Amino acid sequence: QLQLVESGGGLVQPGGSLRLSCAASGFTLDPYAIGWLRQAPGKEREVISCISSSPGITFYVDSVKGRFTISRDNANNTVYLQMNSLKPEDTAVYYCAARFTSCSPTYDYWGQGTQVTVSS
């Protein structure tokens, strides 16, 4: 079975940091591009970052560029999203998703999401 599981969400103050993890089971992440997407209440789900399979080319939307960093640890079959300088508008359910090789607006496998709330 193919499965992605997000973890690391929670409540954080503005300006704080969180690191989200996306762990895969049932398959190796090595040949897959992994995207991070988020959905805020009343808004459409949006792709905010992605990392391709090796050599690990990265993509960020402008709203998170310079604050978020995506990385992958293939030995542990995990992709991370380091989120710094968090803002209230970052509040959303965050999902990881996978597709073969290259980043894309569409994905084949999804996790169930982890809630990130940025509030003072």
Summary of the structure (lengths in Angstrom):
residues: 120
radius of gyration: 13.2
end to end distance: 39.9
largest distance: 39.9
contacts: 367
relative contact order: 0.32
helix: 5%
strand: 51%
